[in-house]
Amino acid sequence: MRAVPEPTRNVPRMNDRIRISPIRVVNADGEMLGEMETEKALAIAQEQGLDLVEVSPDARPPVCRIMDYGKVIYQRHKKTNGSKQHKTQLKQLRLRAKTGQHDIDVKVNKARQFLSRRDKVKINVMFRGRENAHHDRGREMLQEIVKSLEDVATVEQAPKMESGRMMSVLLAPNSGNK
């Protein structure tokens, strides 16, 4: 005689697998039907087209509920795998003090895409060598970019120098923006 494998701990015994008798039965509406023989409870469940599920196996007598078990599992699965929320990321765009207008426009369009996806955007202007003498040009570029993006973004951190060779501005998407 082979041993019948014990059902996994997460899956409750249901229908024919409930061997103990008598059991305490709760109907689909949550009303207590009282103690009865397992066969009688199973007949009531099948009559309603539902399952008899053991919800409290440790109680004496065990408590069983009449329910649509497939629907319960579906609802639980749907709840755990529900809507995925977007996690805001910080996207960085790099420019140089000598960057041309067309390249700036391309970067502005890319920033607009990031902002429409609810990501924050940090725009960096890097200075090298003699460009360090033209921090005013970098500040003008950043202010121009901020002005062109003011319909979709708000300034979270104003243009400022960071680590001596880089000026940056941090933009966050507008709250009304989708």
HELIX and SHEET records of a PDB file:
HELIX    1   1 ASN A   15  ARG A   17  5                                   3    
HELIX    2   2 THR A   38  GLU A   47  1                                  10    
HELIX    3   3 TYR A   69  THR A   80  1                                  12    
HELIX    4   4 GLN A  101  SER A  116  1                                  16    
HELIX    5   5 GLY A  129  HIS A  134  5                                   6    
HELIX    6   6 HIS A  135  SER A  148  1                                  14    
SHEET    1   A 4 MET A  32  MET A  36  0                                        
SHEET    2   A 4 ILE A  23  VAL A  26 -1                                        
SHEET    3   A 4 VAL A  63  MET A  67  1                                        
SHEET    4   A 4 ASP A  51  SER A  56 -1                                        
SHEET    1   B 4 LEU A  90  ARG A  96  0                                        
SHEET    2   B 4 LYS A 120  MET A 126  1                                        
SHEET    3   B 4 MET A 166  PRO A 173 -1                                        
SHEET    4   B 4 ALA A 153  GLU A 162 -1                                        
END                                                                             
